[in-house]
């Protein structure tokens, strides 16, 4: 596996102890780690994925052998999945079911959950694909100031959830921070989803500075989704996890004053591997210290993010393109395989 930091970062992280990938001729005897999701795969139709490799035997009869699967001790709780590695979805970038399936399959051994940000631009089948690989899905509706686009997102997410392809709904991401909607407007979308699919838990994801201003919104959520980034506060890497713990405990105390017993899930946290104050070593250090904190306090979280997305550099500078644990070497490898088919 040639992806940029998946072995460097995960191996160096204290909470992710990755065993060596076995070679193809050993893989048939390898037992793959499994996870039983709350929601089973549904009737949503997705194209089958071919995973068998043809290996000649001594009798020259082709025999299928499974692709080697890494064995992972202590998976990540969740990974944020932005599948647009190069092209900007704000300008219509799409992803095919085949490509999305390959992206999800690659990260499936390392996590229990994935989180998506939209149900448009090719993400409608993300839930069904993730369930196929034994993962749970926090599916998002991207909400902004365009009410017509919001309507499309909500209709699609509700349909996806009614099909059984959503284990948690995330209605909006940093919508309050951007000022795209008021808390009351956001709450209308949240209640609409809850009424349509009452069995699926609902949250939104935003900065704590925004969420803490709206007790009614916090009370309406099944779990409170908070994005926390020591990196964006220019904290030193060795102080970041301990500061994050302080933020989390303070926020949890406030949440429980509003809704006793309600949990906070960290919907985003991460560190870039390039750009200002970013490097692979720092990303690895933060991943290790972050997961140590999360495990010790039994905090649910989604690491930001699975893959580098090059288009984000136009919005966030150099660091915006390198938050992922996998990089564009995955795509280069895939292109190479296609070129020799």
C-alpha positions in Angstrom: 0.0 0.0 0.0 1.7 3.2 -1.2 -0.5 5.8 0.4 1.4 8.6 2.0 1.1 8.4 5.7 -1.2 5.5 6.5 1.7 3.3 7.7 4.0 6.2 8.9 1.2 8.0 10.8 -0.8 5.1 12.1 2.3 3.0 13.1 3.9 5.9 14.9 0.6 6.7 16.7 0.5 5.1 20.1 -3.2 4.1 19.9 -3.1 2.5 16.4 -0.9 -0.6 16.4 -0.9 -1.8 12.9 0.3 -5.3 12.1 2.2 -6.0 8.9 0.2 -6.5 5.7 0.6 -10.1 4.7 1.8 -11.0 1.2 -0.7 -12.2 -1.4 0.2 -15.9 -1.0 -0.4 -15.6 2.8 -3.6 -13.7 2.6 -5.9 -16.6 2.0 -5.1 -17.7 5.6 -5.6 -14.3 7.0 -8.6 -13.6 9.2 -10.0 -10.1 8.6 -11.1 -8.0 11.6 -14.8 -7.4 11.5 -17.3 -5.1 13.1 -21.1 -5.6 13.4 -22.9 -2.3 12.6 -26.1 -1.3 14.3 -27.8 -1.0 10.9 -27.5 -3.8 8.4 -26.9 -3.4 4.7 -30.1 -2.4 2.9 -31.8 -3.0 -0.3 -30.1 0.0 -1.9 -28.6 -1.3 -5.1 -24.9 -0.7 -5.7 -22.6 -2.2 -8.3 -20.6 -5.2 -7.1 -16.9 -4.7 -6.5 -14.4 -7.2 -7.8 -11.7 -8.0 -5.2 -10.4 -11.4 -6.3 -7.0 -11.7 -7.8 -6.2 -14.6 -10.2 -3.2 -16.6 -9.2 -1.9 -19.4 -11.4 -1.5 -22.8 -9.6 0.7 -25.7 -10.4 -2.0 -27.1 -12.6 -2.3 -23.8 -14.5 -6.0 -23.5 -13.3 -6.7 -19.9 -12.3 -7.6 -19.8 -8.6 -9.1 -16.7 -7.0 -7.2 -15.4 -3.9 -8.4 -12.6 -1.7 -6.6 -9.2 -1.6 -4.4 -8.9 1.5 -6.2 -7.0 4.2 -4.3 -5.2 7.0 -5.0 -6.3 10.5 -5.6 -3.3 12.9 -5.6 -3.2 16.6 -7.6 -0.3 18.1 -9.3 1.2 15.0 -10.1 4.8 14.9 -13.7 5.6 16.0 -14.4 7.4 12.8 -13.0 9.1 9.8 -14.3 12.1 7.9 -14.5 11.2 4.3 -14.2 13.9 1.6 -13.8 11.9 -1.6 -12.9 14.8 -4.0 -9.2 14.4 -4.1 -8.5 17.0 -6.7 -11.6 18.7 -8.1 -13.7 21.2 -6.2 -17.3 19.9 -5.5 -18.4 23.6 -5.2 -17.9 23.6 -9.0 -19.7 20.4 -9.7 -17.0 17.8 -9.1 -18.6 14.4 -8.8 -17.5 10.9 -7.8 -18.5 7.6 -9.4 -19.9 4.7 -7.3 -16.8 2.7 -8.4 -14.4 5.3 -7.2 -16.3 5.9 -4.0 -16.4 2.2 -3.2 -12.7 1.9 -3.7 -12.0 4.9 -1.4 -14.2 3.4 1.3 -12.8 -0.1 0.9 -9.3 1.2 1.4 -10.0 2.8 4.8 -12.5 0.2 6.1 -9.9 -1.8 8.1 -8.9 1.3 10.0 -12.2 2.7 11.3 -15.6 1.8 12.6 -17.4 4.8 11.2 -17.2 7.2 8.3 -18.7 10.6 8.1 -19.8 12.4 4.9 -20.7 16.0 4.4 -23.4 15.8 1.7 -25.6 13.4 -0.2 -25.0 15.1 -3.6 -22.1 14.9 -6.1 -22.0 11.1 -6.0 -22.4 10.5 -2.2 -26.0 9.2 -2.3 -24.7 5.6 -2.2 -22.0 6.2 0.5 -24.1 4.6 3.2 -24.9 1.4 1.3 -21.3 1.0 0.3 -20.0 1.6 3.8 -22.5 -0.9 5.2 -21.2 -3.4 2.7 -17.7 -3.1 4.3 -19.1 -3.4 7.8 -18.9 0.4 8.6 -21.3 2.7 10.3 -22.3 6.0 8.6 -22.8 9.5 9.8 -24.3 11.0 6.7 -24.4 14.8 6.4 -26.7 17.3 4.7 -24.7 20.3 3.5 -26.7 23.4 4.4 -26.0 26.9 3.2 -27.7 30.1 2.3 -29.2 28.5 -0.9 -32.6 27.3 0.3 -33.3 25.4 -2.9 -30.0 23.5 -2.5 -30.8 22.8 1.1 -34.2 21.3 0.1 -32.4 18.9 -2.3 -30.0 17.9 0.5 -32.7 17.3 3.0 -34.9 15.3 0.7 -32.0 13.1 -0.4 -30.7 12.6 3.2 -34.2 11.6 4.4 -34.6 9.2 1.5 -31.2 7.7 2.2 -32.1 7.3 5.9 -35.5 5.7 5.1 -33.6 3.2 2.9 -31.6 2.2 6.0 -28.3 3.7 4.9 -27.8 6.3 7.7 -26.8 5.4 11.2 -26.5 9.1 12.3 -27.5 12.2 10.5 -25.4 15.4 10.6 -27.6 18.3 9.6 -25.2 21.1 8.5 -21.5 21.6 9.1 -20.3 24.9 10.6 -23.5 26.5 9.2 -23.7 28.8 12.2 -20.0 29.7 12.0 -20.4 30.8 8.4 -23.6 32.7 9.2 -25.5 30.8 6.4 -28.4 30.0 8.7 -29.7 31.2 12.1 -30.0 28.7 14.9 -33.8 28.8 14.5 -33.6 28.0 10.8 -31.1 25.2 11.5 -33.4 23.8 14.1 -36.3 23.6 11.6 -34.2 21.4 9.3 -33.2 19.2 12.3 -36.8 18.8 13.5 -37.9 18.0 10.0 -35.5 15.1 9.8 -36.4 13.8 13.2 -40.0 13.8 12.3 -39.3 12.0 9.0 -36.9 9.4 10.4 -37.3 9.3 14.2 -35.3 6.2 14.7 -32.0 7.8 13.4 -30.1 10.0 15.9 -29.5 13.6 14.7 -26.8 16.2 15.3 -25.2 19.2 13.7 -21.5 19.9 13.6 -20.1 23.3 14.5 -17.6 25.2 16.7 -18.3 25.2 20.4 -18.2 29.0 20.4 -21.2 29.0 18.2 -23.2 26.1 19.7 -22.9 27.2 23.3 -24.9 30.3 22.4 -28.0 28.2 21.6 -29.3 26.1 24.5 -32.5 25.2 22.6 -30.5 23.8 19.7 -28.3 21.8 22.1 -31.5 20.4 23.8 -32.9 19.3 20.4 -29.9 17.3 19.4 -29.5 13.6 20.2 -25.8 14.0 20.6 -23.9 17.3 20.3 -21.4 17.4 17.4 -18.4 19.8 18.0 -15.5 20.6 15.8 -12.3 21.3 17.8 -9.0 22.3 16.3 -6.0 23.2 18.4 -4.1 23.7 15.1 -6.3 26.7 14.1 -5.7 28.2 17.5 -2.0 28.2 16.8 -1.2 26.0 19.8 2.1 24.2 20.2 1.8 20.6 19.2 2.9 19.3 22.7 0.1 21.3 24.3 -2.7 20.6 21.8 -4.2 17.4 23.2 -4.2 18.5 26.8 -5.8 21.8 25.8 -8.4 19.9 23.7 -9.2 17.8 26.8 -9.9 21.0 28.7 -12.1 22.4 26.0 -14.0 19.1 25.8 -14.6 18.8 29.5 -15.8 22.4 29.7 -18.2 21.9 26.8 -19.5 18.7 28.3 -20.2 20.4 31.6 -22.3 23.0 29.8 -24.1 20.5 27.7 -25.1 18.5 30.8 -26.4 21.5 32.5 -28.8 21.9 29.5 -29.5 18.2 28.8 -28.2 15.9 31.6 -26.5 12.8 30.3 -26.2 14.0 26.8 -22.9 13.2 25.0 -20.6 15.3 22.9 -19.0 13.7 19.8 -16.0 15.4 18.3 -17.1 15.6 14.7 -13.8 17.0 13.6 -10.2 17.3 14.9 -6.9 16.8 13.1 -3.5 18.2 12.1 -2.1 18.9 8.6 1.0 17.2 7.3 2.2 20.3 5.4 1.8 24.1 5.4 2.3 26.5 8.3 3.1 24.5 11.5 2.3 21.3 9.7 4.3 18.2 9.0 3.9 14.4 8.9 5.7 14.1 12.3 3.4 16.7 13.9 0.3 15.1 12.4 1.5 11.7 13.8 2.2 13.2 17.2 -1.2 14.8 17.4 -3.0 11.7 16.2 -1.3 9.6 18.9 -2.0 12.1 21.7 -5.5 12.8 20.5 -6.5 9.1 20.4 -4.9 8.5 23.8 -7.2 11.3 25.2 -10.2 10.0 23.4 -9.7 6.4 24.6 -9.1 7.4 28.2 -12.3 9.5 28.4 -14.3 7.2 26.1 -14.9 10.1 23.6 -16.5 9.4 20.3 -14.8 11.2 17.4 -14.2 11.6 13.7 -10.7 12.3 12.7 -10.3 14.9 10.0 -9.7 13.5 7.5 -9.2 10.3 5.5 -7.8 11.7 2.3 -5.9 14.8 1.2 -8.1 17.0 -0.9 -6.0 19.2 -3.1 -8.7 21.6 -4.0 -8.9 22.9 -0.5 -5.6 24.8 -0.8 -7.5 27.5 -2.7 -9.5 28.2 0.5 -7.1 27.4 3.3 -3.6 27.8 1.9 -1.1 25.0 1.6 -2.2 23.3 4.8 -5.7 22.9 3.4 -4.6 20.2 0.9 -2.9 17.9 3.4 -5.1 16.9 6.4 -5.6 13.3 5.2 -3.9 10.1 6.4 -3.9 9.0 2.7 -2.7 11.2 -0.1 -2.7 11.3 -3.9 -0.3 8.4 -4.2 -3.5 6.3 -3.9 -4.8 7.8 -7.1 -1.4 7.5 -8.8 -1.4 3.8 -7.9 -4.9 3.4 -9.2 -4.1 5.2 -12.5 -1.1 2.9 -12.9 -3.2 -0.2 -12.5 -5.7 1.1 -15.0 -3.0 1.8 -17.5 -1.8 -1.8 -17.5 -5.2 -3.5 -17.7 
